[in-house]
Amino acid sequence: MSYESWEDDPNSDLMIELAQKKAWFQCRPYKPIWILDYSGTYQVAKSGQSVSVGQDEYLVRTWNDQYYTTYKEDVDFCYKKMRQKKGQFIKYVPIYQKLIQWGARVMHAFMVETNEGYDVFGKKGDYVLRDKWDNLKIVPKSEFNKEYQALGGADFINNVSLALEMMNIGTSKKHNPVVLRQESSNKKAPSYEQTMAELEAQRLADEAELQRLADEAKQQRLDDEAEAEAQRLADEAESEAQRLADEAEQQ
């Protein structure tokens, strides 16, 4: 949701407060989701929950058996479809670089207004997340580490003027003294491109390390198989030699 001025955003006070406290950081979900291409009303067997799914939506089942709907285009853009199934649901894994979000832990009770206009409430220690489409959600502190991986990039989002601009709140000097104070700092925050480039480099490094470990495991398996085969042949040769020796003795 975009506003003409940061003063018009019902979440602006909290967003600015967190930026001033340098509470923002980048994060990304790392759990897979399970997708059912379905339209109509879906009845969840265990809980009896009814979920209404539109023609342009998927039914999503989370790792902890929560159900919700989301637009097909968002899932197809941010997740990769796998072959594994759980009943009728198909596994999708995150495309990490497309799911970077901004997160902050709020150390008091708080409320945010969602893009749909609903008020949602968080407890002390819960997290507020904002994605690239400016959707806001609250994640309980007990669930955050089970679903999300914290990344770097805090300096970027914690620069108040950039934070306000990123969140479509506006950066009018006339109405925003926070920006005026921030501009007095000579510290240059890393650019969005630089931050994303660093994250991509880290992702590639992680993939390379995983590939190295996989190659080592594969080579170890091949070595073990070769050793086992050599031992088998040696045992067979020994058994055959013993058999021939026994036959010669009998003759």
Salt bridges, closest charged atoms under 4 A:
GLU17 OE2 - LYS21 NZ 3.03
GLU17 OE2 - HIS108 NE2 2.81
ASP37 OD1 - LYS72 NZ 3.11
ASP65 OD1 - ARG61 NE 2.85
ASP134 OD1 - ARG130 NE 3.70
ASP155 OD2 - LYS187 NZ 3.83
GLU183 OE1 - LYS173 NZ 3.91
GLU200 OE2 - ARG203 NH2 2.45
GLU207 OE2 - ARG203 NH1 2.50
GLU209 OE2 - ARG212 NH2 2.58
GLU216 OE2 - ARG212 NH1 2.43
GLU225 OE2 - ARG221 NH1 3.14
GLU229 OE2 - ARG232 NH2 2.41
GLU236 OE2 - ARG232 NH1 2.50
GLU240 OE2 - ARG243 NH2 2.36
GLU247 OE2 - ARG243 NH1 2.52
